């Protein structure tokens, strides 16, 4: 299956426990590259669990706010949108505990009482994605691309957040200089060797 693209147009947000649709981060829609493995997994998921339309307010909940209907890939068993806190508490953190990434719930703790830090929430996948993409890519234009995929207003924002996730960036720069100096050095040695023609 060829690589695909994901059209990020909206998100589900929560205010005071009420869900609503809103524009993506920075209020910017965007196209994000999607590896074929992810596209294939989504295709399989949709075959088994077809998207379900859910109606929510647009922009903010309550009052005379218009509602809109959009198909969602993940819903509750009642075919409603999933609140991020519900997902973190009942799906994401149990999966992390099962994988040994965070501690299991203490004996006698309520279902929502996890010792994991807030940054162990599902949102960490966004940071993981950015850090992996930047570590795997080249500096310069690649940072611009990742900034666009993340919905950052500027590559500077991306670097402010994620530069420390790019340990290989310095190695690539050093390797480039070593290659350049090595090539120049070989040329210089060749020109000045005893066997080279003398002027």
Secondary structure, 3 states (H helix, E strand, C coil): CCCEEEEECCEEEEECCEEEEECCHHHCCEEEEECHHHHHHHHHHHHHCCCEEEEEEECCCCCCCCEEEEEECCECCCCCECCHHHHHHHHHHHHHHHCCCCCCCCCCCCCCCCCCCHHHCCCHHHHHHHHHHHHHCCCCHHHHHHHHHHCCCCHHHHHHHHHHHCCHHHHHHHHHHHHHHHHHHHHHHHHHCCCCCCC
